[in-house]
Amino acid sequence: MSLSFSDAAKAKQLREFFARHGRIYIVVDATGDEVDIPAYLKGDPALRLVLNVRMPQPIHIRDDMIDSEFSFSGQIYRCRIPMCMVWATYLPGGEMEQGIIWEQDMPEMIRSVVQAVRGLQNDQVGEEEREDATEEGEPAAAAKEEGRQVRHLRVVK
């Protein structure tokens, strides 16, 4: 495994985020063979692990990997997670948008889902805007010419 500038920059951001908040989730692409975690957790492209400054063991966030002994159902396991496999961090109880997402390291499967959801949200916003414009008196013929759907009922004031 080689050290890259982007991994070192990500490690620095992660260390700062962890130092500032003290308890965070990291989101790991656990589908790669280079991720050393318990076997039953392998294969999850969005595995969440909690890092807490109050944990009794040291948590080493190195420029190329996270290295620590974590407890899984009471069993201690020495985990080694390459920095390139960490693709997000956020606060427990918060939204991922309040944390950091490294999109370049996001698994393609997750990226596809995110893009699909964003597309649906954009479609819904666009549809609401079209409905508002039609309700405000935009002629139905103009809406049809632009390829937009026209509602059959309009609010009359």
C-alpha positions, 0 to 999 in steps of 0.5 A, a space after each residue: 500500500 502506498 501513501 498518497 497526498 490525497 490520503 494524507 490530506 483526508 487523514 488530516 481532515 479526519 484527525 481535525 474533525 475527530 479532535 473537534 467533536 470527540 465522537 464521530 462515525 466513519 463510513 468505510 467501504 468494507 468490500 475491499 480485501 485490504 480492509 482488515 475487520 471481522 469477517 462478518 462485517 466484510 462486504 458492506 460498502 457503507 460500514 459505520 464505525 464509531 470513534 470516541 476519544 473516551 475509548 480505552 484503546 488508542 486510535 491511530 489515524 495515520 496518513 495511510 490508515 486507521 489502526 486500532 483495536 475495536 470491540 465488536 459484540 464484546 470481542 476485540 479485533 485489531 482493525 486496519 482500515 486504509 484511508 482510501 476506504 474511508 469515504 465519509 465522517 459525520 456526527 452521531 445523531 446528525 446528518 451526513 451533510 453535516 460531516 465530510 464526504 470524500 466523493 472520490 472514494 465513495 463506492 460506485 454503488 453508493 454514488 449511483 444511489 445518491 445520484 438517483 435520489 438527487 435526480 428524484 429530488 430535482 424532478 420533484 422540485 421542478 414539478 412543484 415549480 411547474 405546478 406553481 407557475 401553472 397555478 399563477 396563470 401560465 397558459 396551459 398551452 405554453 406549458 404543453 409546448 415546453 413538454 411539461 405536464 399540466 394539471 387538470 384542475 387549477 386554483 381560481 381566485 
